[in-house]
Amino acid sequence: MDNNNKNEKDNKKRFLNSPWGLILIALLLTFLVTNLMTSLYTKATSKQISYSKFINAVEQGAVKSVLIDNEKIIITPIEQYREFPGMTYWTAEVEEDDALIATLKKYNVDIDKKYISQSSSLLGSLLFMMIPFIFFYGILFAASKKMGGESGGFFGGVGRSNAKVYVQKETGVLFKDVAGQDEAKESVTELVDFLHNPEKYAKIGAKLPKGALLVGPPGTGKTLLAKAVAGEAKVPFFSLSGSDFVEMFVGVGASRVRDLFKQAQEQAPCIIFIDEVDAIGKSRDSRYGGNDEREQTLNQLLSEMDGFDSSKGVLILAATNRPEVLDPALLRPGRFDRRVIVDKPDYKGRLETLKVHSANVAMDETVDLEAIAMATSGAVGSDLANMINEAAILAVKNNRQAISQDDLFESVEVVIAGKEKKDRILGETEKRTVAYHEVGHALVTAVMKDTDPVQKITIVPRTMGSLGYVMQVPEEEKYLMTQKELDAELITLLAGRAAEDIVFDTVTTGASNDIERATKIARAMIAQYGMSEKFGLMSLETVENPYLGGNTSLNCSDKTAAMIEEEVKIVLKDRYEQAKKLLSDNREALDRIADYLYDKETITGKQFMEIYREVKGQTSEEISL
């Protein structure tokens, strides 16, 4: 019984997907529109009256002329009796008699007769409907061609795949163009070799993995890596986004999946790349919300990935930065056999990425890409490419023929904090407050251990909202942070507010971002890293969306959550008091450096340390010891 219902539904769908379905839809639209327009026109220009009222109007001399056909009598009144200009009246069909004709002649009413045959009436109706039918059919036909072809889907092509196909080297990208992702390239290089030399693997019995999932934060080069795979493999490359499958019509996405795999198998060996696969691959449980169209599309994708023969050389690549929301059935072996992590590059990766993007850019002898790579910890490939481009634009703006190191450092600041806001002029009090705030941050880094050295201090406002900032550059790449380093980070963040409190005996709103970051670090120390004596090694918080900002959620009772907040408050208060003590003990240095920064607005880390050493009466040798 279920099979009969399924076959009946399939037959209906095939009919609607055919050209006859297009004609049927056009006819229905024509019928509805013509009837609606006729009804509206009739109501606006004519009105039905009773036969007796018609006779009374004739006897009162209110009727100018009548038209008698085989259906009704159309009445044209004298102008002063019209309700609206151009209004006519009609009454129902009656048997024509001599008394009616005599009455009409008696009151000088013009009489006209019109007999319409059934065949001519039908022909007139057909001609009346032909113009709107041709109009609607033309619109639907043009829409069907625009949406994917003359046949093969609803409206002639909505259900067809709209994947872009790049043949052989048309992607224009090779592995040498992808820098900073050596491990990811190694994983996909084997797939390329398999497409080139399938017989080498077939001898041992190895099969081509059906799919590889590229996972990583935005901007790390997932799409670029997929195009490089196609460029190296020299095979057709079908590229589309997960959102391309989702339409307002239920079933269209599934139809597009079927058509995509049909095209791919015809052009095998080839590569299918689905960017942002989470648009159709979200888990089907209620946690992430349900959607019939998306779930049908996902079910069809799962079915196709199970059904096609990988020995033909069809490889599926997909990219996402939200792997945690994907359906488990999509991630199991046999569908996406490999998960390739395309993470933020380390120091070596950033250096290689900078070299790739600066290969065709003129740079002078002052440029040190290693220093830029060290200063851009946490930056992804797209950030680094943007920094090189901003530096080139800055060099042209300053009428230089090549990029300098200063241009590169300025571009780093532009990407991180925005451009200098030259039209924002701070008052004397505000400028001095900002100077003390920023020197407070910097001074504790010089006093404490386990901190990164200062590269630059500025109180020039930036377009992203900061009135000043301290740039710290690590001396080496770090992958772990000790508890002492985290404590030093907390003290550094809170030292700006502490400096305001010590010097001006009041505080401002300028520390809001510092407090937000400090609170996040303190909470992580307690709830994630097990660095709290009160809670010990308990994990009380989990990270969600690790590749999209790393938002967290507590997995504990409300009572424990309240205890965590109280513990965070205690930790922050303790580190704040430490920051105040360090600054109070070094008040002379705080004042001297703040005054210098107030005058100069921007100072380097070297200038900052020279003033600090001068105040402390230390030489460079003593500091190094």
N, C-alpha and C positions, 0 to 999 in steps of 0.2 A: 504493500500500500504506500509506504514511504517513497519507494522508487518511482511509483506512478506519479505521485505529487511532484517529486523532484524533476521528472521528465517533462511534466506539464509546465512547471515553472521555467525550465530551460527552453522549451519551445516558445513560450511567450517572450522570453528575453531575446531569443534569436530573431523573432519576428520584429520586435522593436528595434533591434540592431540593424535590420535590413533596410534597403531603400523604400520598401513598402511602408515600413514604420514611419519613415520621414514624411511620406505622402499623407499617411493617416493623421499625423500630428498637425500638418499644415491644413488639412481639411477641417479638423476640429477647431483650430484657431480661427479659420475663416468663418465657419458657421457661427461660432460664439460672437465674433466681432461684428459680422454683418447683422446678426439679429439684434445685438445690443445697439448698434448705430441706427438701425431702422426703427427700433422701439423708441429711442431717444428723439429721433427726428419727428416721428409721428406724434409723440406727446407734445413736442414743442410747437408744431405747426398745424395740428388738426385736433378736433374734439368731436366726440360722438354725442348726438342728441336723439331724443325719442321721435318717432314718426309723427305723433300728435303735435309735439312742439314744433316740428318742421312745418306742418300744415298751418298752425297758428301764425308762424313767422311769415309764411307766404301771404296769408290773409291780411296781415298787418303791413304788408309792403316792405318787409325787411330783407327780402331775398332778391339778389340781383340776377343770379343764374344758377343752373343745376347741370350736373353731368351724371347721366344715368348709365351705369354699366350693368353687367349681369351679376354683380355682387353687392353693390351698394349705390346710394345716391350721394354725390358729393355736392355740397351746398356752398355757394359763394355769397356772403351777405353784402348788403350795402355798407359803405365805409363806416358810417356813424354807428352801425350795430356791431362792429368788430370789437372783440375784447382786446386783441393785440394786432399790430400791423401784420398783414400777410396771413392771418389766421383763417382757416377754412373749417367747415363743419361737415359731418356726414351722418347719415342714418342707415339703419339696417336695410337689407334687400327686402323689397315688397313686390308683390305681383303687379305688373304694370296694368293700369286700367284707364279707361277713357276719362273718368271723373278727375283723376290726378292731372292728366294732360290738360283738360279743360280748365281746371283751377289755376294751373301754372300760366296758361295763356291769358286767363281773365285778369291776372295781376301783373301782366307784362314781364314774366320771368323768362329769360333766355333758356332754351332747352337744347341740350346736346346729348347724343346717345353714343355709347362706345361698347362694342361687344368684343370680348377677349376670349379666344379659344384656349382650351387647356394646354394644348401643345405650345402655343406662342407664350403663354404665361410661364410654363416650365422653362422654355428657351430663354426668356428674359431673366428669370431667376438665375439660371446657370451663367449667363453672360455677366450678370451683376456680381456673381461670386468669383468669377475668373480672375479679376484684377487683384483683389486681396489675396486669393490663393497663390497667384504667381509671386506676389510680394513676399508673403510668409515663406514660401518654399525657397525663394532666392536667399532670404536671410538665413534660414536653417542650413541650406546647402553651403553658403559661404562660411558660416560658423563651423560646420563639420569639417571643411577643408582646413580651416585655421587651427582646429583642435587636433588634427592628426591624420588627415587623409580622407579619401572619398568613401572608404568602407572599413569595416573591421571593428566598429564599436558604436556605442550609442551616439546618435546624431552623426553617424558616419565615421567617427574617429576618436571620440572622447576616451574610449577604453584602450586606445593604442598607447604604447610606450613612447614618451617624448625624450628619451635619453639622447644626449649628444654623443656622437660616435667620432672618435679620433683614430685615424688609421695610421699604424706604424709610428713614425717619429713625429707625427703632427702635434703631440703634446708639447714638444719643444723642451722637455725636461729629462735629464739623465741623473744618475746617482751622484755624479760630481757636483751637481747643482744643489744637492741636499747636504748641508754640513751640520755637524754637532749631534748627529743621531746615528753613530756608528753601530750600536747594538741593533737598532731598528732596521738599519740597512742590511745588516748581516742576515736578519731573519727573513727579509723579503728577497734577498739575493738568491737564496735557495729556490724560491718559487719561480724566479725568472729562469734559473738554470733548468728547472724541471720543464718549463714551457719550451726551452730551446732544445733540450736533449731528453725527451721522455723515455727513449729506449734504454738509456743508462740506468734509470731508476726502475724501469719495468723488469730488467733482468733479475733484480733482487726481489721484486715483488712489491716495491713501494708504489703508493698511489699519490697523485697530486692532492694536497689538501683542498677540500671544497671551498674553504673560506678563511680569511684572515681579518681579524678585527683590530683596527688601529685605534688605540685609546690614549688620550692625553689632553692637557689643557688647551684652550683656544690659542692659536698662533704658533704652535710648536712645529707645524709643517706636515700634518697628516695628509691633507689633500695633495700637497707637493710631492710627498713620498709615493702616494698612489700613482700620480702621473709619471714619476720617475720609473716605477715598475713597468708601466706600459711602454715608456720610451725605450727602456733597456730590452724589453721582451720583443719589441717590434711586432706587436699583434694589435688587432682592433681593441679599442678601449671605450666601453660604454660608461659614460659619466652622468650621474643624476643625483638629485637630493631626495632624502626621504619624504619631504613635503610634496614632491612631484607626484607621488602616488595617491595623495589624499585629495578627494574631491567632495562636492556637496552631494553627489549621487552615490548611494550605497551600492557597492559592487564594481564601481569603476576602477578603484585601486587594485582590486584582485585581477581585473581584466588586464590592467597595464602590466602587472607582474607576469602574468602568463605570456603576454606578447613580448616582454623584454627577454624572457628566457628562451622563447621560440627564436627570436632574432639572434640571440647569442649562440645558440646551438647551430644555427645555420652558418655562422661566421667563425666557429671554433677552429683553432684555439683563439681565445680572446679573454678579456678581463672585464668584469662588471664592477663598477665602483659606485657604492651608495653612500653619499656623504650625509652626515647627521641622521644616521639610521635610527636613532631613538625616536624620531618623528613617527615611525610606523612600528618600531620594535618594543614599545613599552610593555611592561608586564601586564598580563590580562587579569590580575587580581584587582580588587576594588581600591587598593591603597593609592594607586596612581590615576584612578578614574577610568571609566569605560567609554568606548566609542565604537559603535557597530561597524562603521566603515573602516576604521583603523584596524580593528580586530580581524575583520574579514581579509584585509590586505595582509596582515601578519600571518594569518593561517595559510593563505595562498603562498606566501614567501617560504614558510616552513615546508609546505608540501613540495614546492618546486626544488628547494635545496635537497630534499630527500630523494626526489625523483630523477634528477638529471645524472648522467654518467660522467664522472670526473675524468675518465680516461680520454674523453674527447678534447680535454684541455680548456674547460671553462672554469676560470678562477674568480671567486667573488671576494672583493675587498670592501670593507665598510669602515667608516670612521665615526667616532662619537666621543664626547667629553662627559657623558653621563652613563657609564657602564652599569651603575648600580640599579638603574631603572629598567634595563633590558629584560625581556622575558627569558627565564631559565632555559626554555626549549630552544631558543635561538643561540644560546651560548654553548650548548653541549657539543662534544666531539661528534663529527659527522655533518655538522653545519658550519659553524666557525671553529675550525680545528686549532687555530692559533690566535693568541692574543698578543699583539705587538705593542709594547708601551713606547709611546712617543712623548717623553717627559721633557720638562724644562732642562736646557743644556747646562752642564757644569762649566767650570772655567775653561777647560780645553775645548769643549763644544762651542762656547761663546766666542772664543778666539778664532776657531775655524769658520764660524758663521760670519764674523766680522770680515775675515779675509775674503770669503766668497762674495759678499755684498760690496766690498770696496775694491774688487779686482779691476773694475773699469772706471774708477773714480780717481782723479788727480789728488795726491796727497804730498805734503812737503816733508822735510827731514825731521820735523819735530814730532811727527805722529808716532805714538807708541800704542799699538792696538792691545798689547798685553795689559797695560794700565787701564784701558777702557773696559776690557773683559773682566778685570778684577773689580771695577767699580760698578758693574751692571749685574751683580748677583741677583738671580730671580727673573731676569729678563728672558723672554722667549725670542724665537727667530724673527718674528714680525716686528717686535720692538727694536731689535738690533738693526734690521733693515731700515726701519724708520729713522733711527738715530743717524745712520750714515747719510741718508737722504737729507735730513734736517741740517746736518753739518755742511753738506754741499750747498744747500740753499743759503745758509748763513755766510759761507765764503763768497758766494756771488754777490750777496747783499753788501758785503764789505769790500767789494772790488778786488778780490784776491783771485789768483789763478789756480790755487790749490788749497785743499783743506789742511788746517793746522790742528795741533792738539787742543788748543783752546776752543776751536770750533766744535770738536768732538765732545769735550766736557760740557760745553754749553748746550749741545744737542741732547746730551744725557739729561740735563736739568729740564730742558723743554719737554721731553717725553714724560719725565717723572712728575714735575711740578708745574709745567706750563711756561709760557713766555713771561718775561718781565712786564709788569703792569706799570708802565711809565707815567700814566695819567693819575695814578693813585698817590697822593702826597700825604704822608702821615704827619700829624701834629707833633710838636716837640715832646710832649708827655708820652704819647703813644709810641713814638719812635724810640725813646729811651727805654720804655717798658719792654718793647720787642727786643731791643739790644740786650738787656739784662736776661730776658727769657732765653734767648738763643745761647748766650755765653754760659748761662747756668747749665744747659745741656752739655756744652763742650767741655766746661771746666771739670766736671766730675769724671769725664772720660780720661782726662790727663792725670787726675789724682788716683783713680782706682786702677786695679789690674783687671784682666779678663774683659777688656773693652777694645773696640776697633778704633784706630787713630782717626783724627779729624782731617778731612781733606779741604773743607771750605766752610765758612760761616758767612751768611748773608742776611740782611734785613730788608732786601728789596722785594716788594710784594710780587706774587706770581698770579697768573690768570686762573689757576685752579684753587685759589682761595687762601693760600698760605701767605702770611705777612713776613715770613723769614724761615730759614731752616738751617740745619747743620748736616753737611754731607760727610758720612763716615765711610771709609773704604777699608775692607778687611785686608789683612796682610797675606792671608791664605784662604783657600776654599774650605768651608766647614760643612760637614754633613750631620754632625751631632752638636748639641749644646749642653754644657754641664749646668748643674744647678747654680753654681757660682756665676756663670756667664748670664744666666737668666735673671738672677738677682741684680747683677750689674746693669742689665738692660732695663729693669724696672726702675732702678735708681736714676739712670740717665733720662728716662722718659719723664719722671716726676720732678727732675731737677729744675726744669723751666718754671713750673708753678712755684717751687720752693724759692727760687731767686726772686720772683715777684713778691712773695710773702715777706722775705727778709728785708729787701730794699725799700719797698713801698708800703709795707704793712697792710697790704690789701691784695686781692687777686683779680684776674680778668677772665674773660671767656676764651682767651687764646690757647688754653691748655686742653680744650675739649678733645681734640684728636689724640693728644698724648695720653689722656686718661682712658680713652676708649681702648687704645692699644695696650696700655698697661693692665687694664682689667682683663682683657682677653688672655694675655700671657699668664697672669696670676691664676685665673680660672683653669687654664690648661695645666699649669703646674700641679694644682690640687686635684682636678677631676680626671685628667688624662695621664699625666706623667708619674703619678704616685710619689710626689715630692712633698707630701703633707704628713706631719706626724699624727695629726688627728685622724685622718682616713687611711693612712698607710698605703698599701699597694692596690687599693680598690680602683677599678675603672668605673667611673661614674658618668662619663660623657663619651659619646661616639661622634665621629666626623662623618657628615653627609656631604655628598657632592665634592669629593676631594679634589677634582680637577676644575671646579667652578667656585673657587673662593674658600672651600673647606668650612662651610657652616656646620655648627655642632648642635646636638640635642642631648639633653640629660636623660639618662636611663636609671632614675632612682625615684624614691618617693618625694612628695612635697616637703616632708619634714627634713629629709636629707638635703634637698635643694636649698632650703632655708639655712641649714648649717653650712653649706658650701658658700653661700653668699656672705655669711658672717665671717667665715675664714678668709675669703677674698678681701673683705674689708680690713681685717686685722693685718694681713700681709701688706696691702697697699699703704696702710697707715705707718707700719714699721719702716718700709722702704722710703717713704716720704720724709720721715724724721731723720733717717740716715742721710738723705740728700741735703736736708737743711743743715745738718751738722757739718758735712763736708764743705758746703759753701760758706758757712759761718767761719770755719777754720781757715778758709782761703779768701776772706772778704777783700783783702787788698788786691789780689789778682783778679777777682771778679770785677771790681770797680775799674781797674786799669784797662782790662781787655774790653769791657763794655764801653768805656769812653772812646777807646780807639775805634771800635766797631761803629759807634754812633757817628763818628766823623767820616770814616771811610766807607761805610755801608756794606762793604764786602772785604773779607780778609781770607787769606789762605791758611791752611793748617800749619804751614811753616812759620808764618808771622805770629799766629796764635801761640805756638810753643815757644818762640823767642821771647815774647812778653812774659809768658808764664815763668820761664827759667830766669829771666831778669828779676822778676819780683821775688822768686824763691832764692835767688842768689846761687843758682846751680849752673854748672857748665854742661855742655853736651856730653862730656865724658862721664860726669857724675850721674847724669840721667841714664846713660846706657848701662852703668854699673848697677 
